[in-house]
Amino acid sequence: MLSVELHTHSERSHDGRDPVDLLLEQAAAVGLDAIAVTDHDAIDASIEAAERAADHGLVGIVGMEVTCAAGHVLAFGIEDLIPSGLPYGETLDRIHDQGGIAVVPHPFQKTRHGVAAHIDDEQLASADAIEVYNSRLLTGRANRKAERFALHRDLPMTAGSDAHVSEMVGQAVTEVDADERSAASILEAIAAGRTSVIGRRTPWHVSFRQAAGGAKRRVLRRLDDLR
């Protein structure tokens, strides 16, 4: 079983703080086997992380968090940027066209762009996997709802820390029964449902700091764009 972190953000996300190297160092320090950097509507840092991962004893998985018309979708195993703003179904098609897999994060958290508020159950079930544990939880209700949905539909399940600061990398981990220690093998095993999830809640003060810091960084970047 490989311990895989599937949901992290670098400084190149509009609300992320830390560079790729710090995310990789933290992943190695907490004993992970693999990591995907999944920035919002950006892929460059993820490609960089995947290229540098081996230097830290890790498998790097290229991915991103796509903002489709219905909400957020995680794309893994892609090579090129998936455009934002496309319909949910077309977003999944674009991911699959590149040979990747589509995982829906925090589907029932409307305030965090969960897609379930805008699509029906059949559309949600067309994803390759559902994130059933996101460590940035409030009550845990949305996570439990996601898990019930995945179990009812017999869908593969994943977990992710959704870390926007490096020290939270590894708070939630997907254990993957992969045939080989490679990105391709890990993604194949996820799509086949050979996973289990382990998660710990992100501490309240860290969640608040991540949210406040993200809002501040968004404002500063908008100001830079206007100059």
C-alpha positions in Angstrom: 0.0 0.0 0.0 1.3 3.4 -0.9 0.4 6.6 1.1 -0.7 9.2 -1.4 -1.6 12.9 -0.9 -3.9 13.9 -3.6 -5.0 17.4 -2.8 -2.5 20.2 -2.2 -2.0 23.8 -3.3 1.2 25.7 -3.9 1.8 29.5 -4.0 0.7 29.4 -7.6 -2.9 28.8 -6.5 -4.7 32.1 -5.9 -5.0 31.1 -2.3 -1.9 29.0 -1.7 1.2 30.1 0.3 4.2 27.9 -0.2 6.5 26.9 -3.0 6.7 23.4 -4.4 9.9 22.5 -2.6 8.2 23.0 0.8 5.3 20.8 -0.1 7.7 18.1 -1.3 9.8 18.4 1.9 6.7 18.1 4.1 5.4 15.1 2.2 8.8 13.3 2.6 9.0 14.3 6.3 5.6 12.7 7.1 6.4 9.5 5.3 4.3 9.8 2.2 5.0 7.8 -0.9 3.4 10.1 -3.5 2.0 13.6 -3.9 0.0 15.6 -6.3 0.0 19.4 -6.4 -3.5 20.4 -7.5 -3.5 24.2 -7.9 -6.6 26.0 -8.9 -6.8 26.3 -12.7 -3.0 26.0 -13.0 -0.7 23.1 -13.9 2.8 24.5 -14.0 3.7 23.9 -10.4 2.3 20.4 -10.5 4.5 19.5 -13.4 7.5 21.0 -11.6 6.6 19.1 -8.4 6.3 15.8 -10.4 9.7 16.4 -11.9 11.3 17.1 -8.6 9.5 14.5 -6.5 12.1 11.7 -7.0 14.7 13.9 -5.4 12.7 13.7 -2.2 12.0 9.9 -2.5 8.5 10.5 -3.8 6.3 9.7 -6.7 5.0 12.9 -8.3 1.5 12.9 -9.9 0.6 15.7 -12.2 -2.8 17.3 -11.5 -4.9 20.4 -11.0 -8.2 21.5 -9.5 -10.4 22.6 -12.3 -13.1 25.2 -11.8 -15.8 23.9 -14.1 -19.3 25.5 -14.5 -20.6 23.3 -11.7 -17.7 23.6 -9.3 -14.4 21.9 -8.6 -13.0 18.8 -10.2 -9.6 17.3 -9.6 -7.8 16.1 -12.7 -4.9 13.7 -12.5 -2.6 12.1 -15.0 -2.9 15.0 -17.5 -0.3 16.8 -19.5 -2.0 20.0 -20.5 -4.2 22.5 -18.7 -7.9 21.8 -18.6 -9.7 25.1 -19.2 -11.9 26.5 -16.5 -15.6 27.3 -17.0 -16.5 24.3 -19.1 -19.6 22.2 -18.3 -19.1 19.4 -15.9 -19.5 16.6 -18.5 -17.1 18.3 -20.9 -14.5 18.8 -18.2 -14.5 15.1 -17.5 -14.3 14.4 -21.2 -11.3 16.7 -21.5 -9.6 14.9 -18.6 -10.3 11.5 -20.1 -9.1 12.6 -23.5 -5.7 13.1 -22.0 -5.7 9.7 -20.4 -6.4 11.1 -16.9 -8.8 10.4 -14.2 -11.4 12.8 -12.7 -12.0 12.9 -8.9 -14.7 15.2 -7.4 -13.5 16.9 -4.2 -15.8 18.0 -1.4 -18.8 17.4 -3.6 -21.4 18.3 -1.0 -19.7 21.5 0.4 -21.6 24.2 -1.5 -19.6 27.0 0.0 -16.4 25.5 -1.4 -17.7 25.0 -4.9 -18.9 21.4 -4.5 -20.5 20.3 -7.7 -23.4 18.4 -6.2 -25.4 21.7 -5.8 -25.5 22.0 -9.6 -25.6 18.5 -11.1 -27.7 15.4 -10.5 -26.6 12.1 -8.9 -26.1 10.4 -12.2 -23.7 13.1 -13.4 -21.8 13.0 -10.1 -21.5 9.3 -10.3 -19.8 9.6 -13.8 -16.6 10.7 -12.1 -13.8 8.2 -11.7 -13.7 8.6 -7.9 -15.1 10.7 -5.1 -13.1 12.5 -2.4 -14.9 11.3 0.8 -12.5 12.8 3.3 -11.3 16.4 3.0 -9.4 17.5 6.1 -10.7 21.1 5.9 -14.0 20.1 7.5 -16.3 22.0 9.8 -18.7 19.3 11.2 -17.7 16.3 9.0 -21.3 16.1 7.7 -20.3 16.7 4.1 -17.6 14.1 4.3 -20.0 11.5 5.6 -22.5 12.4 2.9 -19.8 12.0 0.2 -18.8 8.6 1.7 -22.4 7.4 1.7 -22.8 8.4 -1.9 -19.6 6.7 -3.0 -20.6 3.5 -1.1 -24.1 3.5 -2.5 -22.8 3.9 -6.1 -19.8 1.6 -5.6 -17.4 4.4 -6.6 -13.7 4.6 -5.7 -12.9 6.8 -2.7 -10.1 9.2 -2.0 -8.9 11.6 0.7 -7.0 14.8 0.6 -5.7 17.4 3.0 -6.6 20.3 0.7 -3.5 21.9 2.2 -2.9 25.5 1.3 0.1 25.7 3.6 2.9 23.2 3.5 2.6 22.0 7.2 -0.8 20.6 6.5 0.4 18.2 3.7 -0.4 14.7 4.8 -3.4 15.5 7.1 -5.5 13.3 4.8 -4.1 10.4 2.9 -5.3 7.9 0.3 -3.8 4.5 0.7 -3.5 2.9 -2.7 -2.9 -0.8 -3.5 -0.8 -0.1 -6.6 1.0 -2.7 -8.6 4.1 -0.5 -9.0 5.5 2.6 -7.4 4.6 4.9 -10.3 2.1 7.6 -11.0 0.4 5.6 -13.7 0.0 2.5 -11.5 -1.3 4.7 -8.6 -4.0 6.3 -10.8 -4.9 2.9 -12.3 -5.4 1.5 -8.8 -7.5 4.5 -7.7 -9.8 4.2 -10.8 -10.2 0.5 -9.9 -11.2 1.3 -6.4 -8.2 -0.2 -4.6 -8.1 2.5 -2.0 -8.7 3.3 1.6 -8.7 6.6 3.3 -7.1 8.0 6.4 -7.8 11.6 7.6 -7.4 14.0 10.4 -9.2 17.3 10.8 -7.1 20.4 9.9 -6.9 22.3 13.3 -9.4 25.2 13.5 -6.8 27.9 13.9 -4.9 26.6 10.8 -8.1 26.5 8.7 -8.8 30.1 9.7 -5.3 31.1 8.9 -5.4 29.4 5.5 -8.7 31.1 4.7 -7.6 34.5 5.9 -4.2 34.2 4.2 -5.8 33.1 1.0 -8.2 36.0 0.9 -5.4 38.4 1.5 -3.2 36.9 -1.2 -6.1 37.1 -3.7 -6.6 40.8 -3.0 -2.9 41.5 -3.3 -2.7 39.6 -6.6 -5.7 41.5 -8.0 -4.0 44.8 -7.1 -0.8 43.7 -8.8 -2.8 42.8 -11.9 -4.3 46.3 -11.9 -0.9 48.1 -11.8 
